Amino acid sequence: MQHKIIYTLLLICLSIIITSCSDGDILNKSEKEWLQKQEAIKVAIYPYYPPYQFINKKDSIDGILVDHFRLIENKIGYVFQKKYYANWTQLIEDTKNKKVAIVLEMQKTEERAKYLNFYTKFFETPFVIVARREVEDNLKLKDFEDKKIAVPQGYSIDDYLKEKYPHFKIQNYTDDITCLRKVQSGESDAYIGGKALVNYLIKSERLSDLKVLSPIDYAYIPSIAVDKDNKVLNRIIAKATNNISYNEKQVILDNWLFNVVKPFYKKPKFWVISSVIFFSALAGIVLLHFYLKFRIKQKTEELQIAKDNAEESNRIKTNFIQNISHEIRTPMNGIMGFSELLKSDSLTPEERKEYTEIIIHSGKDLITSVDNILEISMLESRQSKVLFTETHIGELLQELFSEYTLKAKDKNLEIHLINEIPEKESGIITDRTKLYKILSNLVDNGIKFTNIGSITIFSYLVEDFITISIKDTGIGIKQKDQEIIFKSFSQSEKEISKNFGGLGLGLAIAKQYTDLIGGKISFVSKENEGSTFLLKIPYTQMQKNTELSTNDEDAKPEKHVVLIAEDGEINFLFLKTVLTKMVDFQFVIYRAKNGKEAVDICEVNDKIDLVLMDIKMPIMDGYDATKRIKKLRPNLPVVAQTAYSTEEDIERALAAGCDDFLAKPVDRKILRPILDKYISIFGNK
């Protein structure tokens, strides 16, 4: 893997040098303009043909031709839309029906040449016969005339054998690895495939009972196939492939051949360097031995304590990292699994509603896990900042109570809110976001670790502090864990994580947030009886401001013009759908695919009531676009909507002129109050 990274970096540097030294862009103006107008040129990828293209251990697409095609994209400055296939027959069918414009890897045949052009015959590898180890070594293709030969259906070798040897007993399966396993199990007598692929699969899948026999009079020459009718695209691919130098190809081949064909440990240079390092290290160890022996006598006790602490910390963090995978994959399985089920036409309305709610719930769980990881990372690196604002304690507690009422009912738990802070004294100055996060983590923990009973939220004033207690009747905290309960990565017992879920970061985040806002947090707990967490924050009462009266609903215009600046198709479609389904509003929706388009539209259209501004966009980002729009129309509200949702991101958006901020994925419950706020204020022209 280290050598692959080095070779990849080498390839990038080589591309930059060659590009900088070239006379200019390889595409002319009309070809560039044509590419810019194409929203999605689809490329068919069949990731089951290693080492050319395959799914690696990290579940991403990798391979020789994948690297090669990435180089083509870099040269023309365009990223194609990848469409992955698990069925080769379906890929061929979609190619014929022009549902895809390019096939990443395909062998040229007479039939395929009728509707496709082929480029970049990258290299050539012979097709070889594979059989079980007990057969003779010198067998040829003719020796298998009365035998069963396994090949993938629809592959070029399938067409070749059926045309040249129609009397052969051909067995078709879905892919190469299935064919090889059929040979190993004895269901087939032989398999025919590309030599590089065969060697890779036999080693990687450990098919030790198979061996490679003689090659046949047919070679595999992978090429990039392009729809013959798309003349402009053919010119572009032809120019890009012709522009790839021999050295660039060699870097890619060396990268993969180095790892697959000749492991680094088989090269003499590796052993020479290793020997030098080993003997040098050995000499150094001998010299250090006497010095360390003296130091160890003095530091034995300290080292033992440090060792125990390091091992415990490493164990906890290892468990935490293992748990991350579970906590992220679990909601992802819910999202992907039930999204697939929603495609079925046989679902009842009740089932469709249930599946949709599961997808939404899984999405929220995923966002919570990611947010917690980001939060604890910022806290550990001391990057988190405090933003004090006017906060109404009564409203915050009511919002918290409403959010967790349904979750408590799902576990048949009672949840109570007792607020003894007078209404006139409920307004304070604090960091509302961090306070809400502290309380939500405490309430969420209470519900999670309580199976029978109730959760009670109790708030009151004591001298110069607001005190809020969260009491539950759950499993409690073991005495041995009470000293470390607020530390990062220290969820009580691995079994708790297994039985109750979560990353074990909630209380660590709550403790550090409490310190940041100048508060104190403590608890009392008894095992199997429950816990009570006590939060005390400074009582800094805010000055009362006269509230502006809002306009009557009837004064709103019937239609409001909203500009959505969003380069992502799915994100735009979601926002458009949410807006059009709001029964209290009638929207006219415009779209800008980049910041420059957003500025141009605002410049010529003075009817726009609101801008939903994505931050990360091509040509001009949301920050620059907002600054220019505010110069043109200072009173036009601009709401940032982006996946970058840390406090620094929010501050930067507000500094650029944005009036408000929405984190992706956009929550309709949060979007509605923002629409009410800005449409009611600025909607009337």
C-alpha positions as CSV (number, residue, x, y, z in Angstrom):
1,M,0.0,0.0,0.0
2,Q,2.9,2.4,0.8
3,H,4.4,1.8,-2.7
4,K,1.0,2.4,-4.3
5,I,0.7,5.7,-2.6
6,I,4.2,6.7,-3.7
7,Y,3.5,5.7,-7.3
8,T,0.1,7.6,-7.2
9,L,1.9,10.7,-6.0
10,L,4.5,10.2,-8.7
11,L,1.8,9.9,-11.3
12,I,0.2,13.2,-10.2
13,C,3.5,15.1,-10.2
14,L,4.3,13.7,-13.7
15,S,0.9,14.8,-14.9
16,I,1.4,18.3,-13.6
17,I,4.9,18.6,-15.2
18,I,3.7,17.3,-18.5
19,T,0.6,19.6,-18.4
20,S,2.7,22.7,-17.5
21,C,5.2,22.0,-20.3
22,S,2.5,21.4,-23.0
23,D,1.6,24.0,-25.5
24,G,-1.9,24.4,-24.1
25,D,-5.2,22.6,-23.4
26,I,-5.9,19.5,-25.4
27,L,-9.5,20.5,-26.1
28,N,-10.6,23.4,-28.2
29,K,-13.1,26.0,-27.1
30,S,-16.2,24.3,-28.6
31,E,-15.3,21.0,-27.0
32,K,-14.9,22.7,-23.6
33,E,-18.2,24.4,-24.0
34,W,-19.9,21.2,-24.9
35,L,-18.5,19.5,-21.8
36,Q,-19.7,22.3,-19.6
37,K,-23.2,21.9,-20.9
38,Q,-23.3,18.2,-20.1
39,E,-24.7,17.7,-16.6
40,A,-24.0,14.0,-16.4
41,I,-22.1,11.9,-19.0
42,K,-22.4,8.3,-17.7
43,V,-19.6,5.8,-17.6
44,A,-20.4,2.2,-17.1
45,I,-18.1,0.4,-14.6
46,Y,-18.2,-3.3,-13.9
47,P,-15.9,-3.6,-10.8
48,Y,-15.4,-7.4,-10.9
49,Y,-12.4,-7.8,-13.1
50,P,-9.2,-7.3,-11.0
51,P,-6.6,-6.0,-11.3
52,Y,-8.2,-3.8,-14.0
53,Q,-11.2,-2.7,-12.0
54,F,-12.5,-4.1,-8.7
55,I,-13.8,-3.3,-5.3
56,N,-10.9,-3.1,-2.8
57,K,-10.9,-3.8,0.9
58,K,-12.1,-0.3,1.7
59,D,-15.2,-0.8,-0.4
60,S,-14.1,1.7,-3.1
61,I,-13.4,1.1,-6.8
62,D,-9.8,0.6,-7.7
63,G,-7.7,-0.9,-10.4
64,I,-5.4,-0.2,-13.4
65,L,-8.1,1.2,-15.7
66,V,-9.7,3.2,-12.9
67,D,-6.4,5.1,-12.4
68,H,-6.1,5.4,-16.2
69,F,-9.5,6.9,-16.6
70,R,-8.9,9.3,-13.6
71,L,-5.9,10.6,-15.6
72,I,-8.2,11.2,-18.6
73,E,-10.6,13.2,-16.4
74,N,-7.7,15.2,-15.1
75,K,-6.5,16.1,-18.6
76,I,-9.9,17.3,-19.9
77,G,-11.0,18.9,-16.7
78,Y,-14.3,17.0,-16.4
79,V,-15.6,14.4,-13.9
80,F,-17.9,11.8,-15.5
81,Q,-20.8,10.2,-13.6
82,K,-19.9,6.6,-12.7
83,K,-22.7,4.0,-13.0
84,Y,-21.8,0.7,-11.4
85,Y,-23.1,-2.7,-12.7
86,A,-23.2,-6.0,-11.0
87,N,-24.6,-7.7,-14.1
88,W,-22.5,-7.7,-17.3
89,T,-25.6,-8.5,-19.5
90,Q,-27.4,-5.5,-18.2
91,L,-24.4,-3.3,-18.9
92,I,-24.3,-4.5,-22.5
93,E,-28.1,-3.9,-22.8
94,D,-27.8,-0.3,-21.4
95,T,-24.9,0.4,-23.7
96,K,-26.9,-0.6,-26.8
97,N,-29.8,1.5,-25.6
98,K,-27.5,4.5,-25.0
99,K,-28.2,4.7,-21.3
100,V,-24.5,5.0,-20.8
101,A,-22.1,6.9,-23.2
102,I,-18.8,5.2,-22.1
103,V,-17.8,1.8,-20.9
104,L,-14.6,1.9,-18.9
105,E,-13.4,-1.6,-19.9
106,M,-14.5,-3.7,-22.9
107,Q,-12.9,-6.1,-25.3
108,K,-13.5,-5.2,-29.0
109,T,-15.6,-7.6,-31.0
110,E,-17.3,-7.4,-34.4
111,E,-20.7,-7.1,-32.9
112,R,-19.7,-4.4,-30.4
113,A,-17.9,-2.4,-33.1
114,K,-21.2,-1.8,-34.8
115,Y,-22.3,0.7,-32.0
116,L,-19.0,1.5,-30.2
117,N,-15.6,3.0,-30.9
118,F,-12.6,1.6,-28.9
119,Y,-9.7,3.7,-27.6
120,T,-6.5,3.0,-25.7
121,K,-5.5,-0.6,-26.1
122,F,-3.7,-0.3,-22.9
123,F,-2.0,-3.6,-22.9
124,E,-2.5,-7.2,-24.1
125,T,-2.7,-10.4,-22.0
126,P,-3.4,-13.9,-23.4
127,F,-6.4,-16.0,-22.4
128,V,-5.3,-19.1,-20.6
129,I,-6.9,-22.4,-19.6
130,V,-7.3,-23.1,-15.9
131,A,-8.0,-26.5,-14.5
132,R,-7.6,-28.5,-11.3
133,R,-4.1,-29.5,-10.2
134,E,-4.5,-33.2,-10.8
135,V,-4.8,-32.8,-14.6
136,E,-1.8,-33.0,-17.0
137,D,0.2,-29.8,-17.5
138,N,0.5,-30.0,-21.3
139,L,-3.2,-30.0,-22.2
140,K,-4.4,-27.8,-25.1
141,L,-7.8,-26.3,-25.9
142,K,-8.6,-29.1,-28.3
143,D,-8.3,-31.6,-25.3
144,F,-11.3,-30.1,-23.7
145,E,-13.8,-30.6,-26.6
146,D,-15.9,-33.1,-24.7
147,K,-15.4,-31.3,-21.3
148,K,-17.4,-28.6,-19.5
149,I,-15.8,-25.2,-19.9
150,A,-17.0,-22.3,-17.5
151,V,-16.9,-18.7,-18.8
152,P,-18.9,-15.6,-17.8
153,Q,-22.0,-15.0,-19.8
154,G,-21.8,-12.2,-22.3
155,Y,-18.0,-11.7,-22.1
156,S,-16.0,-11.6,-25.3
157,I,-14.4,-15.0,-24.6
158,D,-18.0,-16.4,-24.4
159,D,-18.8,-15.0,-27.9
160,Y,-15.4,-16.2,-29.2
161,L,-15.8,-19.8,-28.0
162,K,-19.4,-20.1,-29.2
163,E,-18.4,-18.8,-32.6
164,K,-15.1,-20.7,-33.1
165,Y,-16.0,-23.9,-31.2
166,P,-19.8,-24.3,-31.4
167,H,-19.5,-28.0,-30.4
168,F,-17.9,-27.2,-27.0
169,K,-19.9,-27.6,-23.8
170,I,-20.0,-24.0,-22.6
171,Q,-21.3,-23.3,-19.0
172,N,-22.2,-19.7,-18.4
173,Y,-22.0,-18.0,-15.0
174,T,-22.2,-14.4,-13.7
175,D,-18.5,-13.6,-13.3
176,D,-14.9,-15.0,-13.3
177,I,-14.6,-15.9,-9.6
178,T,-17.8,-18.0,-9.8
179,C,-16.4,-19.8,-12.8
180,L,-13.1,-20.5,-11.0
181,R,-14.9,-21.9,-8.0
182,K,-17.0,-24.2,-10.2
183,V,-13.8,-25.6,-11.6
184,Q,-12.4,-26.0,-8.1
185,S,-15.5,-27.8,-6.9
186,G,-15.5,-30.1,-10.0
187,E,-18.7,-28.9,-11.5
188,S,-16.7,-27.6,-14.5
189,D,-13.6,-29.1,-16.0
190,A,-11.9,-25.9,-17.1
191,Y,-12.2,-22.1,-17.2
192,I,-10.7,-19.7,-19.7
193,G,-9.8,-16.1,-18.8
194,G,-7.2,-13.4,-19.0
195,K,-3.8,-14.4,-17.6
196,A,-3.4,-11.3,-15.4
197,L,-6.9,-11.7,-14.0
198,V,-6.4,-15.5,-13.4
199,N,-3.2,-15.0,-11.5
200,Y,-4.7,-12.2,-9.4
201,L,-7.8,-14.2,-8.4
202,I,-6.0,-17.5,-7.7
203,K,-3.7,-15.6,-5.3
204,S,-6.2,-13.3,-3.7
205,E,-9.0,-15.9,-3.3
206,R,-6.5,-18.6,-2.3
207,L,-7.7,-21.1,-4.9
208,S,-4.8,-23.4,-4.3
209,D,-6.4,-26.4,-6.0
210,L,-6.2,-24.7,-9.4
211,K,-3.4,-24.2,-11.9
212,V,-2.8,-22.3,-15.2
213,L,-2.3,-24.5,-18.3
214,S,-1.4,-23.3,-21.8
215,P,-2.6,-20.1,-23.5
216,I,-5.1,-20.1,-26.3
217,D,-5.0,-18.3,-29.6
218,Y,-7.0,-15.3,-28.3
219,A,-5.9,-12.3,-26.3
220,Y,-7.6,-9.9,-23.9
221,I,-7.1,-6.3,-25.0
222,P,-9.1,-4.0,-22.7
223,S,-10.2,-0.7,-24.2
224,I,-12.3,2.3,-23.4
225,A,-15.6,2.0,-25.4
226,V,-17.5,5.1,-26.5
227,D,-20.9,5.4,-28.1
228,K,-20.2,5.7,-31.8
229,D,-23.1,8.2,-32.4
230,N,-21.7,10.8,-30.0
231,K,-19.2,12.4,-32.3
232,V,-18.0,15.2,-29.9
233,L,-17.4,12.8,-27.0
234,N,-15.4,10.5,-29.4
235,R,-13.2,13.4,-30.4
236,I,-12.6,14.4,-26.7
237,I,-11.7,10.8,-25.6
238,A,-9.5,10.3,-28.6
239,K,-7.6,13.5,-27.8
240,A,-7.3,12.6,-24.1
241,T,-6.0,9.1,-24.7
242,N,-3.6,10.3,-27.4
243,N,-2.3,12.9,-25.0
244,I,-1.3,10.3,-22.4
245,S,2.4,9.7,-22.6
246,Y,4.3,6.5,-22.4
247,N,5.8,7.5,-19.0
248,E,2.3,8.2,-17.6
249,K,1.2,4.7,-18.7
250,Q,4.3,3.2,-17.3
251,V,3.8,4.8,-13.9
252,I,0.3,3.2,-13.7
253,L,1.5,-0.2,-14.8
254,D,4.5,-0.1,-12.5
255,N,2.2,0.8,-9.6
256,W,0.0,-2.2,-10.1
257,L,2.5,-4.7,-11.4
258,F,4.8,-3.8,-8.5
259,N,2.2,-4.8,-6.0
260,V,0.6,-7.7,-7.9
261,V,3.3,-9.4,-9.9
262,K,6.5,-8.8,-7.9
263,P,6.1,-8.1,-4.1
264,F,8.7,-5.7,-2.7
265,Y,10.1,-8.4,-0.4
266,K,11.3,-10.4,-3.4
267,K,13.6,-7.6,-4.7
268,P,17.3,-7.7,-3.8
269,K,17.3,-4.0,-3.0
270,F,14.8,-4.5,-0.2
271,W,17.0,-7.1,1.5
272,V,20.2,-5.0,1.1
273,I,18.5,-2.0,2.7
274,S,16.8,-4.2,5.4
275,S,20.1,-5.8,6.3
276,V,21.9,-2.4,6.7
277,I,19.1,-1.1,8.8
278,F,19.0,-4.3,10.9
279,F,22.7,-4.4,11.7
280,S,22.8,-0.6,12.3
281,A,19.9,-0.9,14.7
282,L,21.5,-3.9,16.4
283,A,24.7,-2.0,17.0
284,G,22.7,0.9,18.4
285,I,20.7,-1.4,20.7
286,V,23.9,-2.9,22.1
287,L,25.3,0.6,22.9
288,L,22.0,1.8,24.4
289,H,21.6,-1.4,26.5
290,F,24.0,-0.4,29.2
291,Y,22.6,3.1,29.5
292,L,19.0,2.0,29.6
293,K,19.8,-0.7,32.2
294,F,20.9,2.1,34.5
295,R,17.9,4.3,33.8
296,I,15.4,1.5,34.2
297,K,16.4,0.9,37.8
298,Q,15.5,4.5,38.6
299,K,12.3,4.7,36.5
300,T,10.8,1.3,36.9
301,E,7.9,2.4,39.0
302,E,7.1,5.4,36.8
303,L,7.3,3.4,33.7
304,Q,5.0,0.7,35.0
305,I,2.4,3.3,35.9
306,A,2.8,4.9,32.5
307,K,2.5,1.5,30.8
308,D,-0.7,0.6,32.6
309,N,-2.2,4.0,31.8
310,A,-1.2,3.7,28.1
311,E,-2.5,0.2,27.8
312,E,-5.8,1.2,29.4
313,S,-6.1,4.3,27.1
314,N,-5.2,2.2,24.1
315,R,-7.8,-0.4,25.0
316,I,-10.5,2.2,25.5
317,K,-9.7,4.0,22.2
318,T,-9.5,0.7,20.3
319,N,-13.0,-0.2,21.6
320,F,-14.2,3.2,20.6
321,I,-12.8,3.0,17.1
322,Q,-14.3,-0.5,16.7
323,N,-17.6,0.9,17.9
324,I,-17.5,3.8,15.4
325,S,-17.7,1.3,12.5
326,H,-20.8,-0.3,14.1
327,E,-22.5,3.0,14.9
328,I,-22.0,4.3,11.4
329,R,-22.8,1.1,9.5
330,T,-26.0,0.4,11.5
331,P,-27.9,3.5,10.3
332,M,-26.3,3.2,6.9
333,N,-27.7,-0.3,6.6
334,G,-31.1,1.1,7.6
335,I,-30.9,3.9,5.0
336,M,-29.6,1.7,2.1
337,G,-31.7,-1.4,2.9
338,F,-35.0,0.3,3.3
339,S,-34.3,2.7,0.4
340,E,-34.1,-0.4,-1.8
341,L,-37.3,-1.8,-0.3
342,L,-39.1,1.4,-1.2
343,K,-38.6,0.6,-4.9
344,S,-41.1,-2.2,-4.7
345,D,-44.5,-1.6,-6.2
346,S,-46.2,-4.1,-3.9
347,L,-45.7,-2.0,-0.7
348,T,-48.8,-0.9,1.2
349,P,-49.1,2.8,2.2
350,E,-48.5,1.7,5.8
351,E,-45.3,-0.2,4.9
352,R,-44.1,2.7,2.7
353,K,-44.7,5.1,5.6
354,E,-43.0,2.8,8.1
355,Y,-39.9,2.3,5.8
356,T,-39.7,6.1,5.2
357,E,-39.7,6.8,9.0
358,I,-37.0,4.2,9.5
359,I,-34.8,5.9,6.8
360,I,-35.3,9.3,8.4
361,H,-34.6,7.9,11.9
362,S,-31.4,6.2,10.6
363,G,-30.3,9.4,8.9
364,K,-30.6,11.3,12.2
365,D,-28.7,8.6,14.1
366,L,-25.9,8.8,11.5
367,I,-25.7,12.6,11.7
368,T,-25.7,12.4,15.6
369,S,-22.7,9.9,15.5
370,V,-20.8,12.1,13.0
371,D,-21.5,15.3,14.9
372,N,-20.3,13.7,18.2
373,I,-17.1,12.6,16.6
374,L,-16.5,16.1,15.2
375,E,-17.4,17.8,18.5
376,I,-15.1,15.7,20.6
377,S,-12.3,16.2,18.1
378,M,-12.6,20.0,18.2
379,L,-12.8,19.9,22.0
380,E,-9.7,17.7,22.3
381,S,-7.8,20.1,20.0
382,R,-9.2,23.1,21.8
383,Q,-10.7,24.6,18.7
384,S,-14.3,25.0,20.0
385,K,-15.4,28.6,20.7
386,V,-18.1,30.0,22.9
387,L,-20.9,32.2,21.4
388,F,-23.0,34.0,24.0
389,T,-26.5,35.0,22.9
390,E,-29.8,35.8,24.5
391,T,-31.5,32.6,25.6
392,H,-34.9,31.9,27.1
393,I,-34.5,29.0,29.5
394,G,-38.3,28.2,29.6
395,E,-38.4,27.9,25.8
396,L,-35.2,25.9,25.6
397,L,-36.5,23.4,28.2
398,Q,-39.8,23.1,26.5
399,E,-38.1,22.4,23.2
400,L,-35.9,19.7,24.9
401,F,-39.0,18.2,26.5
402,S,-40.9,18.0,23.2
403,E,-37.9,16.5,21.4
404,Y,-37.6,13.6,23.8
405,T,-41.2,12.9,24.7
406,L,-41.8,10.5,21.8
407,K,-38.5,8.8,22.4
408,A,-39.4,8.2,26.0
409,K,-42.9,6.9,25.1
410,D,-41.3,4.4,22.6
411,K,-39.7,2.7,25.7
412,N,-42.9,3.1,27.8
413,L,-41.1,5.6,30.1
414,E,-42.6,8.7,31.7
415,I,-40.9,12.0,31.2
416,H,-41.7,15.1,33.3
417,L,-40.7,18.7,33.1
418,I,-40.8,20.9,36.3
419,N,-39.7,24.4,35.6
420,E,-39.7,26.7,38.7
421,I,-37.9,29.6,37.0
422,P,-40.3,32.5,36.8
423,E,-41.1,33.7,33.2
424,K,-39.8,37.2,33.8
425,E,-36.5,35.8,35.0
426,S,-36.1,33.2,32.3
427,G,-34.1,35.3,29.9
428,I,-30.3,34.9,30.3
429,I,-27.1,35.4,28.4
430,T,-25.3,32.1,27.6
431,D,-24.2,29.9,24.7
432,R,-27.6,28.4,23.7
433,T,-26.3,25.8,21.3
434,K,-23.8,24.3,23.9
435,L,-26.4,24.5,26.7
436,Y,-28.9,22.6,24.6
437,K,-26.3,20.0,23.7
438,I,-25.4,19.5,27.3
439,L,-29.0,18.9,28.4
440,S,-29.9,16.7,25.3
441,N,-26.9,14.5,26.1
442,L,-28.0,14.1,29.7
443,V,-31.6,13.4,28.8
444,D,-30.6,11.0,26.0
445,N,-28.4,9.1,28.4
446,G,-31.2,8.9,30.9
447,I,-33.6,7.4,28.4
448,K,-31.0,5.1,26.9
449,F,-30.0,3.5,30.3
450,T,-33.6,3.4,31.8
451,N,-35.9,0.5,31.0
452,I,-38.6,1.0,33.6
453,G,-39.7,4.2,35.4
454,S,-39.3,7.8,34.4
455,I,-37.0,10.8,33.6
456,T,-37.5,14.1,35.4
457,I,-36.2,17.5,34.3
458,F,-36.3,20.0,37.2
459,S,-35.0,23.6,36.9
460,Y,-34.8,26.3,39.6
461,L,-32.9,29.4,40.6
462,V,-30.3,29.3,43.4
463,E,-28.5,32.6,44.1
464,D,-26.5,33.5,41.0
465,F,-27.0,30.1,39.3
466,I,-29.6,28.4,37.3
467,T,-29.7,24.7,38.4
468,I,-31.1,22.0,36.2
469,S,-31.3,18.4,37.3
470,I,-31.9,15.3,35.1
471,K,-33.1,12.3,37.2
472,D,-33.7,8.8,35.9
473,T,-34.6,5.4,37.4
474,G,-32.1,3.5,35.2
475,I,-29.2,1.1,35.7
476,G,-27.0,3.6,37.5
477,I,-23.3,3.9,37.3
478,K,-20.9,1.4,38.9
479,Q,-18.8,2.8,41.7
480,K,-15.5,1.9,39.8
481,D,-16.6,3.9,36.8
482,Q,-17.8,7.1,38.5
483,E,-14.4,8.7,38.5
484,I,-13.9,8.3,34.7
485,I,-17.5,8.8,33.5
486,F,-16.8,12.3,32.1
487,K,-13.5,11.3,30.3
488,S,-13.4,10.9,26.5
489,F,-13.6,7.3,25.2
490,S,-14.6,5.9,28.6
491,Q,-18.1,4.5,28.3
492,S,-18.8,2.2,31.2
493,E,-18.0,-1.3,30.2
494,K,-17.8,-2.6,26.6
495,E,-21.0,-4.6,27.3
496,I,-22.9,-1.3,27.8
497,S,-21.9,-0.1,24.4
498,K,-22.9,-3.4,22.9
499,N,-26.3,-3.5,24.6
500,F,-27.3,0.1,24.5
501,G,-25.4,1.5,21.5
502,G,-23.7,4.9,21.1
503,L,-20.1,6.0,21.0
504,G,-19.7,6.9,24.7
505,L,-19.0,10.5,24.0
506,G,-22.1,12.2,25.3
507,L,-21.0,12.9,28.9
508,A,-17.5,13.8,27.8
509,I,-18.9,16.5,25.5
510,A,-21.4,17.6,28.2
511,K,-18.6,18.1,30.7
512,Q,-16.3,20.0,28.4
513,Y,-19.1,22.2,27.1
514,T,-20.1,23.0,30.8
515,D,-16.6,24.1,31.5
516,L,-16.6,26.4,28.4
517,I,-19.8,28.2,29.4
518,G,-18.5,28.6,33.0
519,G,-20.8,26.1,34.7
520,K,-20.4,23.0,36.9
521,I,-21.7,19.5,36.4
522,S,-22.0,16.7,39.0
523,F,-24.0,13.6,39.7
524,V,-25.1,11.1,42.3
525,S,-25.8,7.5,41.3
526,K,-26.6,4.1,42.8
527,E,-26.3,1.0,40.8
528,N,-29.7,-0.5,39.6
529,E,-31.6,2.5,41.2
530,G,-30.8,5.4,38.9
531,S,-28.7,8.6,38.5
532,T,-29.3,12.3,39.0
533,F,-27.1,14.8,37.1
534,L,-26.9,18.3,38.3
535,L,-26.0,21.2,36.0
536,K,-25.3,24.7,37.4
537,I,-24.7,27.6,35.0
538,P,-24.1,31.3,35.8
539,Y,-27.3,33.4,35.9
540,T,-26.6,36.4,33.8
541,Q,-30.0,38.0,33.1
542,M,-30.5,39.7,29.7
543,Q,-32.0,43.2,29.2
544,K,-35.5,43.2,28.0
545,N,-36.1,44.5,24.5
546,T,-39.3,45.7,23.0
547,E,-40.4,43.2,20.5
548,L,-41.4,44.3,17.0
549,S,-44.9,43.5,16.0
550,T,-45.1,41.1,13.1
551,N,-47.1,41.7,10.0
552,D,-50.4,40.0,9.6
553,E,-50.4,36.8,7.6
554,D,-52.9,38.3,5.2
555,A,-50.3,41.0,4.2
556,K,-48.0,38.4,2.7
557,P,-48.0,38.2,-1.1
558,E,-49.5,35.1,-2.6
559,K,-46.3,34.0,-4.3
560,H,-42.7,34.3,-3.1
561,V,-39.6,34.1,-5.3
562,V,-36.9,31.9,-3.9
563,L,-33.4,31.4,-5.5
564,I,-31.7,28.1,-4.6
565,A,-28.0,28.2,-5.3
566,E,-27.0,24.6,-5.4
567,D,-24.8,22.6,-7.7
568,G,-25.9,19.1,-6.5
569,E,-29.0,17.7,-8.3
570,I,-30.3,15.7,-5.4
571,N,-29.9,18.5,-2.9
572,F,-31.7,20.9,-5.2
573,L,-34.5,18.5,-5.9
574,F,-35.0,17.9,-2.1
575,L,-35.2,21.6,-1.3
576,K,-37.5,22.3,-4.3
577,T,-39.8,19.4,-3.2
578,V,-39.9,20.6,0.4
579,L,-40.7,24.2,-0.7
580,T,-43.4,23.2,-3.1
581,K,-45.2,21.0,-0.6
582,M,-45.6,23.8,2.0
583,V,-49.3,24.4,2.0
584,D,-49.1,27.9,3.5
585,F,-46.7,29.2,0.8
586,Q,-46.7,29.5,-3.0
587,F,-43.2,29.7,-4.3
588,V,-41.6,30.5,-7.6
589,I,-38.3,28.8,-7.6
590,Y,-35.1,29.7,-9.5
591,R,-31.9,27.7,-9.5
592,A,-28.3,28.7,-9.9
593,K,-25.7,26.0,-10.3
594,N,-22.8,28.1,-9.1
595,G,-22.1,31.4,-7.2
596,K,-21.7,33.4,-10.4
597,E,-25.1,32.4,-11.7
598,A,-26.6,33.3,-8.4
599,V,-25.1,36.8,-8.5
600,D,-26.2,37.3,-12.2
601,I,-29.8,36.2,-11.4
602,C,-30.1,38.6,-8.4
603,E,-28.7,41.4,-10.5
604,V,-31.4,41.2,-13.2
605,N,-34.3,39.9,-11.0
606,D,-35.5,42.3,-8.2
607,K,-38.4,40.1,-7.3
608,I,-36.4,37.5,-5.4
609,D,-37.5,37.3,-1.7
610,L,-35.0,34.8,-0.4
611,V,-31.7,33.1,-1.4
612,L,-30.8,29.6,-0.1
613,M,-27.0,29.7,-0.7
614,D,-24.9,26.5,-0.9
615,I,-21.3,27.3,0.2
616,K,-19.2,24.8,-1.7
617,M,-19.8,25.4,-5.5
618,P,-17.8,25.6,-8.6
619,I,-16.6,28.8,-10.4
620,M,-17.6,31.0,-7.4
621,D,-18.3,29.7,-3.9
622,G,-21.1,30.8,-1.6
623,Y,-19.0,33.2,0.5
624,D,-18.0,35.4,-2.5
625,A,-21.5,35.1,-4.1
626,T,-23.1,36.4,-0.8
627,K,-20.8,39.3,-0.6
628,R,-21.6,40.4,-4.1
629,I,-25.3,39.9,-3.7
630,K,-25.3,42.0,-0.5
631,K,-23.6,44.8,-2.4
632,L,-26.4,44.7,-5.0
633,R,-29.3,44.2,-2.6
634,P,-28.4,44.7,1.1
635,N,-31.8,43.9,2.4
636,L,-32.2,40.6,0.5
637,P,-32.0,37.7,3.0
638,V,-29.4,35.1,2.2
639,V,-29.5,31.8,4.2
640,A,-26.4,29.6,4.0
641,Q,-27.0,25.9,3.6
642,T,-24.0,23.6,3.7
643,A,-22.6,20.3,5.1
644,Y,-19.8,22.3,6.8
645,S,-21.6,23.1,10.1
646,T,-18.9,23.8,12.7
647,E,-19.0,27.0,14.7
648,E,-16.2,28.4,12.6
649,D,-18.1,27.6,9.4
650,I,-21.2,29.4,10.8
651,E,-19.1,32.5,11.8
652,R,-17.5,32.6,8.3
653,A,-20.9,32.5,6.6
654,L,-22.3,35.2,8.8
655,A,-19.1,37.3,8.2
656,A,-19.7,37.0,4.5
657,G,-23.1,38.5,4.9
658,C,-25.4,35.5,5.3
659,D,-28.4,36.3,7.5
660,D,-28.9,32.7,8.8
661,F,-27.5,29.2,8.5
662,L,-28.9,25.7,7.7
663,A,-26.9,22.6,8.1
664,K,-27.2,19.8,5.6
665,P,-29.2,17.6,5.4
666,V,-31.8,20.3,5.8
667,D,-34.4,19.6,8.4
668,R,-37.9,20.8,7.4
669,K,-38.7,21.6,11.0
670,I,-35.8,24.1,11.0
671,L,-36.4,25.4,7.5
672,R,-40.0,26.4,8.2
673,P,-39.2,29.0,11.0
674,I,-36.5,30.5,8.8
675,L,-39.0,30.9,6.0
676,D,-41.5,32.5,8.4
677,K,-38.8,34.8,9.7
678,Y,-37.5,36.2,6.4
679,I,-40.5,35.9,4.1
680,S,-42.7,37.8,6.6
681,I,-40.1,40.5,7.0
682,F,-38.9,40.9,3.5
683,G,-41.6,39.3,1.4
684,N,-43.6,42.4,0.5
685,K,-42.1,44.5,-2.2
